[in-house]
């Protein structure tokens, strides 16, 4: 009887310890996920919202649960120099639920076909209204830098791809109004879409 009780106690203790370990693992996992972004960036509280991002060809589905829609326009070749190539890119925004003001945009970890690019911080503030599409007052500027990168990527970018894969994250800093309240927030927006290759068209015309 004592042996059976001792075995039962040991089994219970082992199960309890296993549950505790499992809880710790889950807690650490969720902590890592939560720490993907800080609570605040530049004094703006981070808020994750459902933002649907499309290119100029794709159609936004207004029946989904997205809180806003972003349509990325076709890139335009703005400048070619020894230091790199600069493109300009317009975008159309539409908020479904809120009014507000965008203070500025910050771009992080942007790549074109796997090549790291620089995107200037967008400092042109503008206001928007619910359910009213709005085009950015000025285009965003993308810079593909360094002669070494250009020499290695020129043929790949110009000749082999009709479309470019653009990935990265945009942080939208602003003040958003809903139900009469104003909130100072920064919204991270994930970018993963294809756009037309502007080099093919521009350089084919110049050849």
Long-range contacts (C-beta under 8 A, 24 or more apart in sequence): 37-188, 40-186, 41-171, 41-173, 41-186, 42-173, 42-186, 43-184, 44-173, 44-184, 44-185, 44-186, 45-183, 45-184, 45-185, 45-186, 46-185, 46-186, 46-187, 46-188, 47-183, 47-185, 47-186, 47-187, 48-187, 48-188, 49-187, 51-187, 51-189, 53-189, 53-190, 53-191, 53-192, 53-193, 54-193, 55-193, 55-194, 55-195, 56-195, 58-193, 60-94, 62-96, 66-96, 67-95, 67-96, 67-97, 67-98, 68-93, 68-94, 68-95, 68-96, 68-97, 68-98, 69-93, 69-94, 69-96, 70-94, 70-189, 72-166, 72-191, 72-193, 72-195, 74-195, 74-196, 74-198, 75-142, 75-164, 75-195, 75-196, 75-198, 76-139, 76-198, 77-198, 77-199, 77-202, 78-141, 82-147, 83-145, 83-146, 83-147, 84-143, 84-144, 84-145, 84-146, 84-147, 84-149, 84-150, 85-143, 85-144, 85-150, 85-199, 86-141, 86-142, 86-143, 86-144, 87-141, 87-142, 87-143, 87-144, 87-198, 88-139, 88-140, 88-141, 88-142, 89-139, 89-140, 89-141, 89-142, 89-195, 90-135, 90-136, 90-139, 90-140, 91-135, 91-136, 91-140, 92-133, 92-134, 92-135, 92-136, 93-128, 93-133, 93-134, 93-135, 93-136, 94-131, 94-132, 94-133, 94-134, 95-128, 95-129, 95-130, 95-131, 96-130, 96-131, 97-130, 97-178, 98-130, 98-176, 98-177, 98-178, 99-127, 99-128, 99-129, 99-130, 99-176, 99-177, 99-178, 100-127, 100-128, 100-174, 100-175, 100-176, 100-177, 100-182, 101-125, 101-126, 101-127, 101-128, 101-174, 101-175, 102-126, 102-127, 102-128, 102-172, 102-173, 102-174, 103-173, 103-174, 103-175, 104-173, 105-140, 105-170, 105-171, 105-172, 105-173, 106-170, 106-171, 106-173, 107-140, 107-168, 107-169, 107-170, 107-171, 108-168, 108-169, 108-170, 108-171, 109-167, 109-168, 109-169, 110-142, 110-166, 110-167, 110-168, 110-169, 110-191, 111-166, 111-167, 111-168, 112-142, 112-144, 112-157, 112-164, 112-165, 112-166, 113-153, 113-156, 113-157, 113-161, 113-164, 113-165, 114-165, 115-144, 115-149, 115-153, 115-157, 117-142, 117-143, 117-144, 117-145, 118-142, 118-143, 118-145, 119-143, 119-168, 157-197, 157-199, 158-197, 158-199, 158-200, 158-203, 159-200, 161-197, 162-196, 162-197, 162-200, 163-194, 163-195, 163-196, 163-197, 164-194, 164-195, 164-196, 164-197, 165-192, 165-193, 165-194, 166-191, 166-192, 166-193, 166-194, 166-195, 167-191, 167-192
